[in-house]
Amino acid sequence: MPTGTTPAGAVKEVLIHLNEHPDVRIAAMLPPAPESYELAQRPDAQLVLGPDLFLTVSEVERLTAEFNLRPAAAPAPGMDADPTRSAEQLWRMTGGWLYGVETLSAEPAATVKVANALGRAIAPWVSHLDPNGFLHEAAFLPIFTEDMLQAFYAQRTDRVPGLAQLAEACLILPGPNGEWIMAELVRRELRASMQRRNPDRAEQLDTLAVAALARVSEPGAAVVAAVERRTWRGLWSVIEEHWVDLFMTNPRMLRYAAQKMPAGIARGELFTAALKILAAAGKDRMNLPFPPAEPNYAEDRTARNLRKLTEEYFRRPNSPAVTAGLVELGFLRIQGHYEESGHCGKRLRRVISQAAAAERVRPVLAGMAELQCGMSLHIAGRLIEAVNAYEAAMHWGASVDHPFIQANAAANLALAHAQAGNTQTAREWADRADNFLARTKWGTKMVGRGAQLARIYIAWHELDRQGMDAGLALLPAEPDNDEFWPLHAELLTLRERFFGSADAGLHRIHNLRSTRAYAAQSPMAVRTLAHAELVARVALDPLAMPGSLPVDSPELRNVQAYLSLQSGNVDAALATLHRTLSAPKGGWRSRCLARNLQQLARAVPDPLGTDALEIILENYSADGELIDLLWLWQDPQNQDGLRDTLGLTEEETRRLDCFKVPRRGRVEDRAALTERELEVLAGLRLGKTRTEMATERHVSVNTIKAQTSSLYRKLGVTTREEAMTKGKLWGY
């Protein structure tokens, strides 16, 4: 109804036109008034809703055919874009408003003109239904669903409008694919009007819209919307609340969001450290770098400042505190502060527990935090505490059925139990991990690495060469930068020690220690690399087993006890085995093998008796693996008794026969080589020149010459070939 015209006047004008042109249909937009109802009661009158006044996409297409409209085409190089628009593009811009469609078809650049006219035309209709501008706020929403409206409006009012109400106000229309859309020009006008009248309110509505989108859709969509609108506070709110969801689905999107954040919104050492961690996000895994310098926590200013910041956060256990602890945890691992990362993990677990008790942390965040605490404790060599953290992560993941957390926790539990020799439990966790991995969206290779390593350990305990080879074939040929790389190196060396070249295993260990000098200082790496090295050395020379072990390993003590038995020192063997059996820590495999060796020691020099065989059978029947019998099988006089008592199959006896354990012999006293001389020997085996070794170790060529001369003198050789041969003979 034109401005200044009364309802009665408008009705009178309509009736005049109807009398003069009885065959013409007239559309009249009238306010609710007695005269309007009088007109509506005519037999030839038809009431329609506002959206019925707008054209559909097909109607726009028919209408614009007379303008020879072409679908918009990509411009040729160096040319301006084609200004014409397709019928659907016109419909999405105008909502199917006749004037807008006709005008833009004839004048493609007249968007401002059409937007202004559209705003003036719709304003009276919308103002009648929405006098307070409440519905206008929907112009800030990127999508229109009932859930989106609820998330956007519910926190501010009990009167949450529905899609039907917005459609009645002509603010949204049903799209060709069933979705609801707001005409672009309508959205532009309503947003611009709000920004002119109340800029702060417009910014607040943008932030609310982004937060609502993050709650009802994938957070990545909210990140894109926030960056497109330059809604930085909204982007920050998405990162704060949903970073863990982004990390487990698309960490590169999280990194993109963090990089887009202006300096004035969020900066500081926590944010900088988080960016450093996110820089490792790859297409399908985190490519964490090895420590760039020798770890020195006392002199690492950033690490110490992070500790102070997290202590401040930890005073109020909640989601931000857990997030801060996770950043510190990841930064410490990247910098090579592995033991301190374990301590941080223990502190963070207390905060998670307190925050969960007060319901101040989301289950997903709690699960991710427990998972990372477990990994820090695992790398720090605190296996029992790591298992506790993984189990807690599993609990949180199950509470919300989150496949990423459940898959990662199950895989790492499988690995931890396999390391401890609890093979049956490891099998169960590995199978559960596979089920969860099928539902993960990102990082399946990274998340499933623990289960893969666990299955190779299980194959090792089963003396299953084919199983080990099949598992190793799924992994890189050499250890990559996965945080469990020392365990991969250990498994490769075990495989080579029994099925290949123990010398090759030694080369690998020395090379890894040289090229990953700082990463190799983690308690996990120290223990596993020492174990792998000694296993390989003993294979080359039984005298390579030192009197005092470099790490307190029950597996190595069992090797030491067996070699003592071979040399006839039964008392030393029993004393060593007692240490393993009386220790509170230690996995099932090492304890089971120690009990078997104890029976063997008591039977020396006779074959295993009936009583001993019955005890071995009891151990083997409970949860035994072939590796528990390996040392006993080496004496031919025990093989018949073991085969008959335990009911071993032909396949099991074949596997036992494939493994040969070292037998102590007499060799000349060998010289003790220093770590630097061992590095030179490893370089010689890899065919490196003195210059290459000097460059790799950041020393002078003269230093390498001096160390080479010392090596040759101790070995009593004069050539590279002689040095490698003598080194192999002596177990180096």
LOVEX-826777 format. One line per 10 residues: number of its first residue (from 1); their letters; for each residue x, y, z of C-alpha. Coordinates in steps of 0.001 Angstrom, whole numbers. Example, Ala and Ser with C-alpha at 12.3 -4.5 7.8 and 13.67 -1.06 7.14 Angstrom:
1> as> 12300/-4500/7800 | 13670/-1060/7140 $
% end
This chain:
1> mptgttpaga> 0/0/0 | 1590/3339/-1021 | 2640/5707/1747 | -148/8126/2758 | -2917/5923/1438 | -5529/4711/3897 | -6840/1132/3799 | -10230/2418/2713 | -8669/4415/-110 | -6583/1469/-1237 $
11> vkevlihlne> -9604/-843/-1306 | -11593/1725/-3250 | -8812/1986/-5807 | -8665/-1795/-6190 | -12427/-2012/-6712 | -12300/692/-9380 | -9622/-1241/-11287 | -11602/-4462/-10993 | -14721/-2809/-12400 | -12807/-1286/-15277 $
21> hpdvriaaml> -10775/-4437/-16032 | -12785/-7483/-14866 | -10365/-9929/-16581 | -7256/-8603/-14827 | -5907/-10074/-11586 | -4660/-7498/-9081 | -2253/-8150/-6183 | -2772/-5863/-3195 | -655/-5753/-19 | -2885/-4308/2703 $
31> ppapesyela> -2548/-3981/6492 | -5082/-5734/8761 | -8101/-3384/8759 | -11928/-3723/8399 | -11731/-2547/4792 | -9083/-5177/4014 | -11264/-7948/5449 | -14213/-6638/3420 | -12194/-6984/248 | -10978/-10447/1245 $
41> qrpdaqlvlg> -14573/-11673/1600 | -15329/-11132/-2081 | -15944/-14460/-3888 | -13246/-13693/-6449 | -10610/-12733/-3816 | -7790/-15049/-2811 | -5579/-14630/242 | -1879/-15443/-224 | 1154/-15377/2022 | 4041/-13016/1503 $
51> pdlfltvsev> 6378/-15624/-35 | 3705/-16389/-2657 | 4380/-12984/-4186 | 7936/-13971/-5178 | 9013/-15897/-8264 | 10430/-19415/-8135 | 13702/-20328/-9840 | 11861/-21821/-12827 | 9689/-18710/-13133 | 12795/-16519/-13049 $
61> erltaefnlr> 14291/-18670/-15786 | 11229/-18244/-18015 | 11065/-14519/-17316 | 14718/-13868/-18109 | 14676/-15882/-21325 | 13581/-12742/-23184 | 16848/-11084/-22058 | 18948/-13850/-23714 | 20466/-14592/-20323 | 23515/-16874/-20278 $
71> paaapapgmd> 24900/-18762/-17261 | 27787/-16853/-15738 | 31061/-17969/-17297 | 34612/-17830/-16003 | 36466/-14827/-17516 | 39219/-15352/-20038 | 42748/-14453/-18884 | 43123/-10708/-18712 | 39369/-10072/-19175 | 36757/-8798/-16733 $
81> adptrsaeql> 34218/-11229/-15344 | 31019/-11710/-17330 | 28394/-9537/-15541 | 25458/-11760/-16527 | 23993/-14137/-13986 | 22196/-17451/-14183 | 18523/-17687/-13234 | 19378/-19331/-9914 | 21957/-16646/-9123 | 19364/-13964/-9785 $
91> wrmtggwlyg> 16850/-15773/-7612 | 19343/-16126/-4734 | 20210/-12430/-4941 | 16632/-11112/-5107 | 14602/-13905/-3524 | 12516/-13920/-6730 | 11250/-10329/-6353 | 9925/-9327/-9769 | 11370/-5806/-9852 | 14787/-7040/-8775 $
101> vetlsaepaa> 14871/-9843/-11329 | 13852/-7577/-14201 | 16241/-4806/-13201 | 19299/-7003/-12711 | 18553/-8889/-15932 | 18649/-5614/-17828 | 21304/-3888/-15657 | 23607/-6512/-14052 | 25572/-3823/-12166 | 22499/-2242/-10522 $
111> tvkvanalgr> 22779/-4243/-7278 | 22804/-1149/-5022 | 19752/252/-6737 | 17881/-3043/-6412 | 18979/-3559/-2794 | 17669/-143/-1785 | 14367/-694/-3562 | 14002/-4153/-2102 | 14673/-2823/1368 | 11990/-138/975 $
121> aiapwvshld> 9478/-2628/-400 | 9954/-5267/2288 | 10330/-2862/5226 | 6577/-2196/5810 | 5709/-5877/5633 | 8545/-6964/7950 | 8020/-4034/10328 | 4412/-5059/10869 | 5460/-8613/11864 | 8709/-7578/13549 $
131> pngflheaaf> 8345/-4076/15029 | 11320/-4509/17390 | 13746/-5829/14765 | 13957/-9192/16509 | 13591/-11185/13301 | 15944/-8848/11442 | 18809/-10318/13473 | 18503/-13565/11495 | 20299/-11743/8659 | 23525/-12478/10527 $
141> lpiftedmlq> 23022/-16259/10285 | 24961/-18127/7561 | 22433/-20983/7355 | 18800/-21440/8375 | 17639/-24503/10289 | 15492/-24896/13391 | 18607/-25978/15333 | 20484/-22908/14128 | 17700/-20580/15219 | 17566/-22282/18603 $
151> afyaqrtdrv> 21338/-21965/19084 | 21304/-18308/17963 | 18274/-17023/19887 | 17752/-19348/22859 | 20488/-17916/25082 | 18964/-14426/24784 | 15215/-15003/24791 | 12458/-17498/25359 | 10738/-16383/22126 | 12794/-18314/19617 $
161> pglaqlaeac> 11378/-17723/16124 | 10931/-20674/13814 | 11513/-21052/10107 | 7789/-20558/9450 | 7829/-17198/11223 | 10831/-15994/9211 | 9192/-17184/6008 | 5954/-15381/6872 | 7984/-12197/7270 | 9435/-12756/3768 $
171> lilpgpngew> 12916/-12978/5234 | 13661/-16510/4034 | 12457/-18667/1153 | 12638/-22401/413 | 15556/-23095/-1925 | 15635/-25480/-4903 | 17404/-28155/-2849 | 15060/-27965/121 | 17235/-25593/2134 | 16077/-22198/3390 $
181> imaelvrrel> 17838/-19117/2060 | 17734/-15372/2645 | 18063/-13264/-481 | 21587/-11871/-634 | 20394/-8329/-1179 | 17938/-8601/1711 | 20706/-9913/3964 | 23010/-7123/2818 | 20460/-4404/3539 | 19473/-5722/6973 $
191> rasmqrrnpd> 23101/-6164/8069 | 24092/-2755/6744 | 21148/-1150/8541 | 22201/-2709/11844 | 25833/-1715/11348 | 24825/1876/10702 | 22508/2081/13699 | 24489/17/16229 | 27993/-1189/15141 | 28688/-2863/18490 $
201> raeqldtlav> 25436/-4796/18295 | 26259/-5918/14743 | 29642/-7232/15882 | 27992/-9037/18785 | 25437/-10673/16458 | 28213/-11843/14132 | 29969/-13457/17100 | 26743/-15101/18259 | 26059/-16427/14751 | 29523/-17974/14439 $
211> aalarvsepg> 29211/-19587/17870 | 25771/-20958/16954 | 27130/-22410/13695 | 29928/-24136/15594 | 27393/-25779/17890 | 25052/-27103/15193 | 27531/-27810/12388 | 31204/-28778/12074 | 33424/-26165/13747 | 35368/-25874/10496 $
221> aavvaaverr> 32337/-24251/8851 | 32216/-21734/11692 | 35914/-20966/11205 | 35374/-20284/7496 | 32325/-18110/8240 | 34205/-16129/10886 | 37199/-15491/8622 | 34975/-14473/5682 | 33118/-11994/7892 | 36307/-10948/9714 $
231> twrglwsvie> 34493/-11699/12953 | 37631/-12159/15030 | 36012/-12403/18439 | 33658/-14998/17039 | 36623/-16884/15586 | 38374/-16778/18953 | 35262/-18135/20690 | 35179/-21049/18209 | 38847/-21825/18859 | 38379/-21621/22620 $
241> ehwvdlfmtn> 35350/-23889/22728 | 35935/-26241/19799 | 39700/-26472/19230 | 39710/-30088/20394 | 36985/-31016/17878 | 38950/-29344/15092 | 42187/-31017/16177 | 40663/-34478/15933 | 39021/-33895/12538 | 41075/-31284/10687 $
251> prmlryaaqk> 44039/-29812/12600 | 45129/-27881/9543 | 41864/-25922/9759 | 42700/-25206/13395 | 46144/-23963/12366 | 44533/-21805/9646 | 42166/-20300/12202 | 44974/-19555/14640 | 47124/-17954/11942 | 44258/-15683/10866 $
261> mpagiargel> 43738/-14399/14391 | 44799/-10714/14680 | 47479/-9944/17223 | 45128/-7844/19325 | 42703/-10706/19951 | 44900/-13530/21243 | 48656/-13618/21581 | 51182/-14577/24206 | 53456/-17505/24922 | 50614/-20010/25243 $
271> ftaalkilaa> 49241/-19020/21853 | 52712/-19005/20257 | 53487/-22434/21682 | 50163/-23738/20373 | 51017/-22448/16888 | 54345/-24256/17061 | 52552/-27511/17833 | 49953/-26938/15096 | 52712/-26307/12558 | 53299/-30077/12681 $
281> agkdrmnlpf> 49779/-30830/11383 | 49962/-32768/8122 | 47399/-34177/5762 | 46867/-37402/7712 | 49076/-37167/10806 | 51037/-34885/13096 | 54622/-34595/11844 | 56210/-33569/15132 | 59806/-32404/14729 | 62639/-33824/16796 $
291> ppaepnyaed> 64180/-31505/19417 | 66210/-28841/17563 | 68758/-28345/20350 | 70079/-30164/23377 | 67278/-30111/25955 | 67996/-27965/28991 | 64830/-27219/30913 | 66591/-24917/33379 | 67627/-22611/30509 | 64449/-22911/28414 $
301> rtarnlrklt> 62741/-19597/29192 | 59585/-20417/27213 | 59140/-23760/28952 | 59533/-22171/32387 | 57118/-19346/31513 | 54565/-21872/30297 | 54862/-23644/33637 | 54080/-20387/35457 | 51114/-19677/33179 | 49617/-23134/33602 $
311> eeyfrrpnsp> 50056/-22968/37368 | 47942/-19798/37269 | 45318/-21551/35144 | 45371/-24657/37343 | 44139/-22619/40318 | 40715/-22706/38672 | 40289/-26175/37148 | 38169/-25758/33996 | 38392/-26103/30222 | 40874/-23205/29711 $
321> avtaglvelg> 43106/-24717/32406 | 43056/-28120/30698 | 43799/-26485/27342 | 46724/-24562/28831 | 48106/-27773/30316 | 47836/-29511/26951 | 49803/-26740/25244 | 52559/-27016/27847 | 52550/-30797/27479 | 52966/-30678/23685 $
331> flriqghyee> 55608/-27954/23802 | 57719/-29897/26303 | 57678/-32976/24075 | 58675/-30997/20980 | 61548/-29413/22894 | 62752/-32780/24190 | 61893/-32190/27868 | 60467/-35705/28121 | 60758/-36297/31855 | 59303/-32874/32635 $
341> sghcgkrlrr> 56502/-33635/30180 | 55751/-36721/32265 | 55620/-34579/35422 | 53341/-32110/33606 | 51089/-34990/32575 | 50734/-36072/36189 | 49826/-32525/37275 | 47380/-32119/34418 | 45596/-35349/35309 | 44760/-33895/38720 $
351> visqaaaaer> 43329/-30763/37078 | 41230/-32871/34693 | 39803/-34795/37635 | 38964/-31608/39522 | 37433/-29918/36468 | 35343/-32998/35687 | 34072/-33201/39266 | 32909/-29580/38988 | 31478/-30190/35471 | 33734/-27496/34052 $
361> vrpvlagmae> 35243/-29493/31198 | 33687/-31172/28171 | 34122/-34971/28023 | 35818/-34683/24618 | 38432/-32280/25990 | 38934/-34421/29092 | 39435/-37482/26884 | 41963/-35771/24621 | 43854/-34432/27623 | 44038/-37841/29322 $
371> lqcgmslhia> 45229/-39330/26037 | 48067/-36820/25733 | 48948/-37231/29409 | 49213/-40957/28764 | 51587/-40417/25845 | 53790/-38088/27869 | 53949/-40598/30714 | 54570/-43422/28228 | 57512/-41610/26618 | 58798/-40712/30095 $
381> grlieavnay> 58995/-44443/30886 | 56138/-44397/33416 | 54207/-47233/31819 | 51779/-48053/34641 | 50728/-44393/34991 | 50408/-44178/31200 | 48020/-47143/31200 | 45902/-45418/33868 | 45703/-42272/31723 | 44825/-44235/28578 $
391> eaamhwgasv> 42056/-46035/30449 | 40679/-42680/31647 | 40772/-41388/28053 | 38893/-44504/26987 | 36236/-43772/29623 | 35718/-40199/28413 | 35696/-41251/24768 | 33089/-43923/25468 | 30895/-41450/27385 | 30338/-39484/24160 $
401> dhpfiqanaa> 31098/-42300/21697 | 34032/-40400/20179 | 35865/-42756/17768 | 39113/-40734/17566 | 39696/-40791/21325 | 38565/-44399/21694 | 40715/-45599/18780 | 43814/-43778/20021 | 43357/-44869/23626 | 42682/-48511/22654 $
411> anlalahaqa> 45688/-48592/20295 | 48025/-47173/22935 | 46655/-49539/25577 | 47369/-52421/23194 | 50940/-51189/22788 | 51537/-50660/26507 | 50282/-54154/27346 | 52271/-55683/24485 | 55441/-54005/25772 | 54749/-55466/29203 $
421> gntqtarewa> 54201/-58895/27659 | 50491/-59040/28494 | 49752/-60436/25059 | 46157/-61552/25514 | 45105/-58150/26841 | 47084/-56490/24043 | 45224/-58548/21432 | 41865/-57502/22849 | 42738/-53796/22840 | 44171/-53985/19315 $
431> dradnflart> 40933/-55533/18033 | 38875/-52829/19753 | 41099/-50153/18227 | 40359/-51493/14736 | 36626/-51098/15288 | 37003/-47466/16332 | 39510/-46653/13578 | 36903/-47486/10956 | 34932/-44421/12143 | 37753/-41880/12482 $
441> kwgtkmvgrg> 37900/-39039/9951 | 41513/-37941/10215 | 44865/-39342/11301 | 44014/-43038/11130 | 47633/-44044/10437 | 48862/-41978/13364 | 46077/-43064/15701 | 46477/-46738/14798 | 50285/-46837/15082 | 50147/-48172/18638 $
451> aqlariyiaw> 47963/-51124/17616 | 50269/-51901/14673 | 53338/-51968/16922 | 51435/-54038/19475 | 50667/-56725/16905 | 54347/-56921/15921 | 55312/-57356/19586 | 52670/-60088/19846 | 54084/-61814/16763 | 57526/-61607/18367 $
461> heldrqgmda> 56217/-63265/21515 | 54644/-65928/19313 | 57982/-66376/17468 | 55953/-65700/14330 | 58351/-64499/11650 | 55645/-64032/9024 | 53522/-62067/11463 | 56425/-59756/12290 | 57219/-59226/8609 | 53572/-58530/7750 $
471> glallpaepd> 53280/-55978/10556 | 56557/-54250/9747 | 55566/-54049/6068 | 52691/-51746/7074 | 55139/-49299/8664 | 57881/-47175/7079 | 61036/-49108/6210 | 62897/-47117/8874 | 61515/-45347/11963 | 59882/-42032/11082 $
481> ndefwplhae> 59128/-39180/13496 | 56152/-40854/15159 | 56621/-40464/18915 | 56796/-44259/19322 | 59745/-44472/16921 | 62099/-46107/19505 | 59712/-49065/19776 | 59683/-49415/15999 | 63495/-49415/16031 | 63534/-52087/18750 $
491> lltlrerffg> 61188/-54342/16784 | 63253/-53963/13610 | 66386/-54921/15534 | 64708/-57933/17176 | 63568/-59129/13791 | 67052/-58741/12298 | 68736/-60325/15303 | 66857/-63603/14836 | 65984/-63591/11129 | 68537/-61367/9477 $
501> sadaglhrih> 71729/-59554/10349 | 72323/-58528/13945 | 75097/-56311/12605 | 72498/-54349/10598 | 70539/-53843/13787 | 73584/-52394/15517 | 74172/-50044/12580 | 70614/-48768/12885 | 70854/-48152/16638 | 74117/-46228/16301 $
511> nlrstrayaa> 72743/-44231/13371 | 69534/-43320/15212 | 71466/-42231/18271 | 73638/-40074/16057 | 70962/-38501/13868 | 68374/-38193/16656 | 70754/-37374/19449 | 68279/-35399/21549 | 65155/-37415/20789 | 67104/-40535/21781 $
521> qspmavrtla> 67397/-39133/25316 | 63776/-39846/26204 | 63441/-42565/28864 | 61500/-44691/26377 | 64253/-44353/23775 | 67085/-44943/26256 | 65507/-48164/27478 | 64376/-49626/24170 | 67497/-48692/22208 | 69723/-50130/24966 $
531> haelvarval> 67684/-53324/24931 | 67835/-53574/21138 | 71570/-52865/21085 | 72428/-55485/23697 | 70234/-58101/22036 | 72113/-57488/18781 | 75534/-57469/20452 | 74920/-60689/22347 | 73929/-62303/19057 | 77375/-61402/17688 $
541> dplampgslp> 79325/-62127/20848 | 77949/-63535/24131 | 80714/-61701/26002 | 79094/-58443/24890 | 76649/-58691/27807 | 78034/-56333/30459 | 78181/-57217/34139 | 75954/-54270/35061 | 73078/-53463/32735 | 72736/-49922/31325 $
551> vdspelrnvq> 68995/-49982/32029 | 67011/-51866/34643 | 65264/-54181/32206 | 63744/-57523/33240 | 64144/-58709/29653 | 67879/-58051/29758 | 68206/-59649/33185 | 66699/-62824/31727 | 69344/-62821/28983 | 71996/-62243/31646 $
561> aylslqsgnv> 70678/-65141/33734 | 70684/-67496/30749 | 74286/-66635/29872 | 75277/-67199/33512 | 73695/-70659/33298 | 75673/-71425/30135 | 78896/-70503/31852 | 78006/-72750/34793 | 77389/-69933/37290 | 74036/-71146/38635 $
571> daalatlhrt> 74152/-68953/41745 | 74570/-65791/39663 | 71675/-66859/37435 | 69356/-67499/40379 | 70315/-64185/41982 | 69522/-62330/38751 | 66197/-64130/38352 | 65254/-63372/41957 | 65593/-59664/41200 | 63079/-59989/38355 $
581> lsapkggwrs> 60595/-62120/40270 | 60689/-59969/43409 | 60390/-56635/41614 | 56942/-54982/41866 | 57117/-53947/38212 | 57503/-56092/35139 | 55232/-57608/32562 | 53824/-61097/32362 | 56237/-62281/29654 | 59440/-61400/31498 $
591> rclarnlqql> 58158/-62869/34776 | 56933/-66054/33085 | 60279/-66536/31336 | 62119/-65842/34586 | 60097/-68572/36345 | 60918/-71006/33542 | 64603/-70128/33703 | 64468/-70650/37448 | 63310/-74218/36846 | 66088/-74683/34315 $
601> aravpdplgt> 68692/-73369/36776 | 67541/-75772/39477 | 67782/-78697/37027 | 71359/-77979/35852 | 73099/-80080/34664 | 70260/-82629/34282 | 67237/-82387/31950 | 64089/-80767/33247 | 62304/-83124/35628 | 58601/-83929/35887 $
611> daleiileny> 57986/-81408/38650 | 59720/-78627/36706 | 57806/-79494/33544 | 54508/-79381/35453 | 55332/-75892/36764 | 56269/-74768/33247 | 53011/-76257/31924 | 51037/-74354/34554 | 52695/-71091/33521 | 52291/-71821/29828 $
621> sadgelidll> 48632/-72836/30091 | 47664/-69647/31928 | 48693/-67196/29215 | 51830/-68606/27681 | 53622/-67700/24474 | 56363/-69575/22650 | 58938/-66973/23619 | 58573/-68147/27238 | 60116/-71482/26150 | 62854/-70100/23928 $
631> wlwqdpqnqd> 65746/-70463/26352 | 64625/-73870/27584 | 64365/-75189/24024 | 68025/-74505/23270 | 69099/-77587/25204 | 68183/-80652/23053 | 67834/-82814/26152 | 64800/-80731/27237 | 62971/-80643/23902 | 61161/-83997/24121 $
641> glrdtlglte> 59895/-83272/27626 | 58645/-79818/26622 | 57014/-81106/23431 | 55156/-83918/25197 | 54188/-82100/28388 | 53012/-78908/26689 | 51545/-80639/23628 | 53466/-78463/21164 | 52412/-78702/17527 | 54758/-79160/14576 $
651> eetrrldcfk> 54341/-75486/13684 | 55273/-74425/17230 | 58366/-76638/17310 | 59375/-75317/13877 | 59176/-71740/15177 | 61252/-72636/18230 | 63869/-74294/16004 | 64142/-71139/13867 | 65417/-69089/16806 | 68996/-69500/17903 $
661> vprrgrvedr> 70048/-67887/21147 | 73683/-67066/21969 | 75963/-69608/23576 | 78832/-68385/25671 | 82216/-69118/24146 | 85806/-68050/24721 | 87078/-65060/22757 | 90024/-62786/23367 | 89531/-59893/25729 | 88150/-57030/23754 $
671> aalterelev> 88994/-53368/23983 | 86462/-50918/25389 | 85479/-48367/22748 | 84243/-44904/23590 | 80919/-43573/22305 | 82750/-41354/19770 | 84805/-44295/18509 | 81593/-46306/18137 | 80129/-43466/16075 | 83195/-43526/13805 $
681> laglrlgktr> 82844/-47298/13418 | 79155/-46866/12518 | 80127/-44227/9948 | 82700/-46541/8389 | 80064/-49239/8002 | 77760/-46779/6246 | 80566/-45870/3820 | 80885/-42283/5033 | 84017/-40226/4478 | 85779/-38385/7273 $
691> tematerhvs> 84473/-35104/5907 | 80881/-36375/5938 | 81239/-37628/9522 | 82758/-34313/10610 | 79932/-32315/8994 | 77255/-34550/10496 | 78682/-34242/14021 | 79690/-30574/13716 | 83357/-31245/14493 | 86571/-30787/12530 $
701> vntikaqtss> 88026/-33372/10141 | 91118/-33551/12376 | 88915/-34636/15283 | 87502/-37481/13155 | 91058/-38450/12102 | 92144/-38645/15744 | 89126/-40744/16735 | 89679/-43066/13735 | 93323/-43574/14711 | 92318/-44362/18278 $
711> lyrklgvttr> 89693/-46834/17013 | 92221/-48634/14765 | 94760/-48789/17587 | 92297/-50361/20035 | 91066/-52875/17474 | 94606/-53670/16336 | 93824/-53011/12655 | 95060/-50737/9881 | 92216/-50603/7336 | 88510/-49821/7209 $
721> eeamtkgklw> 87650/-53416/6225 | 89672/-54857/9089 | 88043/-52441/11536 | 84542/-53505/10486 | 85422/-57211/10673 | 87085/-56923/14100 | 84272/-54708/15386 | 81707/-57315/14364 | 83725/-60084/16022 | 83800/-58129/19269 $
731> gy> 80121/-57261/19133 | 80473/-53595/18174 $
% end
